[in-house]
Amino acid sequence: MRINQLEAITALAETGSIRGAARALGLSQSAVTRALKELERDTGAPLLDRQTEGTKFTRAGTVLLDHASLALAAIRRAKEEVRRISGQDTAHVRIAVTPAVANAKLARLVTAFQSDFPDGRLQIQTGVLSTVVPALRTGDLDFAMVLAKPEEIPPDLSFEQLGDMRMIPITRLTTDTCVKMSWEALAQKRWVANMMPGSADHIVFEWLNSRGIQFTHPLIECSSPYLKMILNVSTDVVALSPAPLYHSQLHALGLVAIAVPDLPPPIALGILLRDQMPQSEAAQMLLALARRLGGGMTL
């Protein structure tokens, strides 16, 4: 197998067509088609199912695609590390964190990175399982600190649980605010929630649905923690918040925690990694610090 062949199959998966893959790679369609056919000859298995409505991956192609993404990510990281060591480039680390972790630990991580790698680049994004899994697989993330159900983690990723986190319902404080309500009564209110698969809100709503809680109004779906907070502060919607985030920041904004008879089960909080993915020196340092800061963390 050659790198250009692996690049062809991953570009096909990302763009959905030979034409899109050729455009992404800056090649002709015939060059991409040739690389894919050579890859099938090298592996001795049909990788693609070419149909009139488009090209799809066979089972063998799907397996190879996963390995191709891992191999290309490892090669890319090796180049980055060699360039850093030889003085051609600076350290570059990409991480994702949940808002609760950002509130409690992010400043320590950033300060440590800047101290050890003053010229380095640190990229941070919000960590929701449905978005970080693809990014970890392609090497676009070094690691993530996320909330998850450990039993639902894909087999090609590893999850190191550091602690757990409680989610509580909150709303803005008004003269009509009732700070003690049942879930059934709360379900009559208007809610804003991040319903992306794997998000903390999504996990809690699955728990509520399992208890037969029916919501009267359609949810306002908002994947941005900042916009969700704005709606929570400026309207009478109910939202879910990590307990420590509410106590440290949101309470001061005029939000109040609603006392319910029972809280949802705590959600596992941990570090998510791609198995067998080499880590740069800078990423290893940050990962070790994240483990120390998060060890036994209960939020």
C-alpha positions as CSV (number, residue, x, y, z in Angstrom):
1,M,0.0,0.0,0.0
2,R,1.2,3.5,-0.8
3,I,0.3,6.8,0.8
4,N,-1.4,8.1,-2.3
5,Q,-3.7,5.1,-2.2
6,L,-4.6,5.6,1.4
7,E,-5.2,9.3,0.7
8,A,-7.5,8.4,-2.2
9,I,-9.8,6.1,-0.1
10,T,-10.0,8.5,2.9
11,A,-10.8,11.5,0.5
12,L,-13.5,9.4,-1.1
13,A,-15.0,8.7,2.3
14,E,-14.9,12.4,3.3
15,T,-16.3,13.8,0.1
16,G,-18.6,11.0,-1.0
17,S,-17.5,10.9,-4.6
18,I,-14.6,10.4,-7.0
19,R,-15.0,13.9,-8.2
20,G,-15.0,15.3,-4.7
21,A,-11.9,13.2,-3.7
22,A,-10.1,14.4,-6.8
23,R,-10.9,18.0,-6.0
24,A,-9.8,17.6,-2.4
25,L,-6.5,16.0,-3.4
26,G,-5.8,18.3,-6.3
27,L,-5.7,15.4,-8.7
28,S,-7.6,14.3,-11.8
29,Q,-10.5,11.9,-11.4
30,S,-8.6,9.3,-13.4
31,A,-5.7,9.5,-11.0
32,V,-8.0,8.9,-8.0
33,T,-9.7,6.0,-9.8
34,R,-6.4,4.4,-10.6
35,A,-5.1,4.7,-7.0
36,L,-8.3,3.0,-5.8
37,K,-8.1,0.2,-8.3
38,E,-4.4,-0.3,-7.4
39,L,-5.4,-0.5,-3.7
40,E,-7.9,-3.2,-4.5
41,R,-5.3,-5.2,-6.4
42,D,-2.8,-4.8,-3.5
43,T,-5.3,-6.0,-0.9
44,G,-6.9,-8.7,-3.2
45,A,-10.4,-7.7,-2.1
46,P,-13.2,-5.5,-3.5
47,L,-13.2,-2.3,-1.4
48,L,-15.8,-0.3,-3.3
49,D,-19.3,-1.1,-4.5
50,R,-19.8,1.0,-7.6
51,Q,-23.5,1.7,-8.2
52,T,-25.5,4.1,-10.4
53,E,-26.4,6.2,-7.3
54,G,-22.8,6.4,-6.1
55,T,-19.8,4.5,-4.7
56,K,-20.2,2.8,-1.4
57,F,-17.7,0.9,0.7
58,T,-17.8,-2.9,1.1
59,R,-17.2,-4.4,4.5
60,A,-13.5,-4.9,3.6
61,G,-13.4,-1.3,2.4
62,T,-14.8,0.0,5.7
63,V,-12.2,-1.9,7.7
64,L,-9.4,-0.7,5.5
65,L,-10.7,2.9,5.7
66,D,-10.3,2.8,9.4
67,H,-6.7,1.6,9.2
68,A,-6.0,4.1,6.5
69,S,-7.2,7.0,8.6
70,L,-5.1,5.9,11.5
71,A,-2.0,5.4,9.3
72,L,-2.3,8.8,7.6
73,A,-2.8,10.5,11.0
74,A,0.3,8.8,12.4
75,I,2.3,9.9,9.4
76,R,1.1,13.4,9.7
77,R,1.9,13.6,13.4
78,A,5.3,12.1,12.8
79,K,6.1,14.8,10.3
80,E,4.9,17.5,12.7
81,E,7.1,16.1,15.5
82,V,10.2,15.8,13.3
83,R,9.7,19.4,12.1
84,R,9.3,20.6,15.7
85,I,12.4,18.7,16.9
86,S,14.5,20.0,14.0
87,G,13.4,23.6,14.6
88,Q,11.2,23.9,11.5
89,D,7.9,24.2,13.4
90,T,6.5,24.7,16.8
91,A,4.5,22.3,19.0
92,H,0.9,21.8,18.1
93,V,-1.7,20.2,20.3
94,R,-5.4,19.8,19.6
95,I,-7.8,19.0,22.5
96,A,-11.5,19.0,23.3
97,V,-13.1,19.6,26.7
98,T,-16.6,19.8,28.1
99,P,-17.7,23.1,29.6
100,A,-17.5,21.7,33.1
101,V,-13.9,20.7,32.7
102,A,-13.2,24.0,31.0
103,N,-14.6,25.8,34.1
104,A,-12.6,23.7,36.6
105,K,-9.3,22.7,34.9
106,L,-8.7,24.4,31.5
107,A,-6.7,27.4,32.9
108,R,-4.2,25.0,34.4
109,L,-3.8,23.1,31.2
110,V,-3.3,26.2,29.1
111,T,-0.9,27.7,31.6
112,A,1.2,24.5,31.7
113,F,1.3,24.3,27.9
114,Q,2.4,27.9,27.5
115,S,5.1,27.4,30.1
116,D,6.6,24.4,28.5
117,F,6.0,25.4,24.9
118,P,5.8,29.2,24.8
119,D,5.8,29.3,21.0
120,G,3.4,26.3,20.6
121,R,-0.1,26.2,19.2
122,L,-2.9,24.9,21.3
123,Q,-6.3,24.4,19.7
124,I,-9.3,23.8,22.0
125,Q,-12.9,22.9,21.1
126,T,-16.0,22.0,23.0
127,G,-16.1,18.2,23.7
128,V,-19.2,16.4,22.7
129,L,-18.9,12.7,21.9
130,S,-20.6,12.8,18.5
131,T,-18.1,15.4,17.3
132,V,-14.9,14.3,19.0
133,V,-15.1,10.6,17.9
134,P,-14.6,11.4,14.1
135,A,-11.9,14.0,14.9
136,L,-9.9,11.5,17.1
137,R,-10.2,8.9,14.3
138,T,-8.7,11.2,11.7
139,G,-6.1,12.6,14.0
140,D,-7.6,16.1,14.1
141,L,-7.7,15.8,17.9
142,D,-5.0,14.5,20.2
143,F,-7.4,13.7,23.1
144,A,-10.6,14.8,24.6
145,M,-12.0,15.2,28.1
146,V,-15.6,14.3,27.7
147,L,-18.8,13.0,29.3
148,A,-19.8,9.5,28.1
149,K,-21.4,6.2,28.8
150,P,-18.4,4.0,28.9
151,E,-20.3,1.1,27.4
152,E,-21.1,3.1,24.3
153,I,-17.5,4.0,23.5
154,P,-16.5,2.7,20.0
155,P,-14.0,-0.3,20.2
156,D,-11.2,1.6,18.4
157,L,-11.2,4.3,21.2
158,S,-10.2,4.0,24.8
159,F,-12.0,5.9,27.7
160,E,-10.1,6.5,31.0
161,Q,-12.7,7.5,33.6
162,L,-11.5,10.2,35.9
163,G,-14.6,10.9,37.9
164,D,-18.2,11.7,37.3
165,M,-20.5,14.7,37.0
166,R,-24.0,15.6,38.1
167,M,-26.5,17.6,35.9
168,I,-29.1,19.8,37.6
169,P,-32.1,21.7,36.1
170,I,-31.8,25.5,36.3
171,T,-33.8,28.6,35.3
172,R,-33.7,32.3,35.7
173,L,-34.8,33.8,39.0
174,T,-38.1,35.7,38.8
175,T,-41.0,36.5,41.2
176,D,-42.8,33.4,39.8
177,T,-39.9,31.0,40.0
178,C,-40.6,27.9,41.9
179,V,-37.4,26.4,43.2
180,K,-38.9,23.0,44.1
181,M,-40.7,21.0,41.4
182,S,-41.3,17.4,40.2
183,W,-39.9,16.3,36.9
184,E,-43.5,16.0,35.6
185,A,-44.1,19.6,36.5
186,L,-40.9,20.7,34.9
187,A,-41.8,18.9,31.7
188,Q,-44.6,21.4,31.3
189,K,-42.1,24.2,31.0
190,R,-40.1,25.3,27.9
191,W,-36.6,23.8,27.7
192,V,-33.4,24.5,25.9
193,A,-31.1,21.6,25.5
194,N,-28.1,20.3,23.5
195,M,-29.5,17.2,21.9
196,M,-26.4,16.1,20.0
197,P,-25.8,12.4,20.5
198,G,-23.5,11.8,23.4
199,S,-24.0,15.2,25.0
200,A,-24.8,15.4,28.7
201,D,-28.2,16.8,28.0
202,H,-28.9,13.9,25.6
203,I,-27.9,11.4,28.2
204,V,-30.2,13.0,30.8
205,F,-33.2,13.2,28.4
206,E,-32.7,9.5,27.7
207,W,-33.0,8.9,31.4
208,L,-36.1,11.1,31.6
209,N,-37.7,9.3,28.6
210,S,-37.0,5.9,30.3
211,R,-39.1,7.2,33.3
212,G,-42.0,8.1,31.0
213,I,-41.6,11.9,31.3
214,Q,-43.4,13.6,28.5
215,F,-42.6,17.2,27.5
216,T,-45.4,19.5,26.6
217,H,-43.5,21.9,24.3
218,P,-40.9,21.2,21.6
219,L,-37.4,21.5,22.8
220,I,-35.3,24.5,21.8
221,E,-32.2,22.6,20.5
222,C,-28.9,24.5,21.0
223,S,-25.5,22.9,20.6
224,S,-23.6,26.1,21.7
225,P,-23.0,26.2,25.5
226,Y,-22.7,30.0,25.2
227,L,-26.0,30.5,23.3
228,K,-27.7,28.1,25.6
229,M,-26.5,30.1,28.6
230,I,-27.8,33.4,27.0
231,L,-31.2,31.9,26.5
232,N,-31.2,30.5,30.1
233,V,-30.4,34.0,31.5
234,S,-32.7,36.1,29.3
235,T,-35.8,33.9,29.0
236,D,-37.9,31.6,31.3
237,V,-36.6,28.4,29.7
238,V,-35.3,25.5,31.8
239,A,-31.9,24.1,31.1
240,L,-29.5,21.4,32.4
241,S,-26.2,22.5,33.9
242,P,-23.2,20.7,35.5
243,A,-23.6,21.3,39.2
244,P,-20.2,22.9,39.8
245,L,-20.6,25.2,36.8
246,Y,-23.9,26.5,38.2
247,H,-22.4,27.1,41.6
248,S,-19.2,28.8,40.4
249,Q,-20.6,30.9,37.6
250,L,-24.2,30.6,36.6
251,H,-25.7,31.3,40.0
252,A,-24.1,34.8,39.9
253,L,-26.0,35.5,36.6
254,G,-29.4,35.3,38.3
255,L,-30.0,31.6,37.6
256,V,-31.5,29.3,40.3
257,A,-31.2,25.5,40.7
258,I,-34.6,23.8,40.8
259,A,-34.9,21.2,43.5
260,V,-36.2,17.9,42.1
261,P,-37.0,14.8,44.0
262,D,-34.1,12.9,42.4
263,L,-31.3,13.8,40.2
264,P,-30.2,11.8,37.1
265,P,-27.4,9.3,37.7
266,P,-23.9,10.9,37.5
267,I,-22.3,10.8,34.1
268,A,-18.8,9.4,33.6
269,L,-16.2,12.0,32.9
270,G,-12.9,10.9,31.4
271,I,-10.2,11.1,28.7
272,L,-11.0,9.7,25.3
273,L,-8.1,8.6,23.0
274,R,-7.7,6.9,19.7
275,D,-6.0,3.5,20.3
276,Q,-2.5,3.0,18.9
277,M,-2.2,6.7,17.9
278,P,1.3,8.1,18.7
279,Q,1.3,11.3,20.8
280,S,3.7,14.2,20.3
281,E,5.9,15.3,23.3
282,A,3.6,18.3,23.9
283,A,0.4,16.2,23.7
284,Q,1.9,13.6,26.1
285,M,2.8,16.4,28.6
286,L,-0.7,17.9,28.4
287,L,-2.3,14.4,28.7
288,A,-0.3,13.6,31.8
289,L,-1.4,16.8,33.4
290,A,-5.0,16.2,32.5
291,R,-4.8,12.9,34.2
292,R,-3.3,14.4,37.3
293,L,-5.8,17.2,37.5
294,G,-8.8,15.0,36.8
295,G,-7.9,12.1,39.0
296,G,-10.8,11.3,41.2
297,M,-12.7,14.3,40.0
298,T,-16.3,14.5,41.0
299,L,-18.2,17.5,39.6
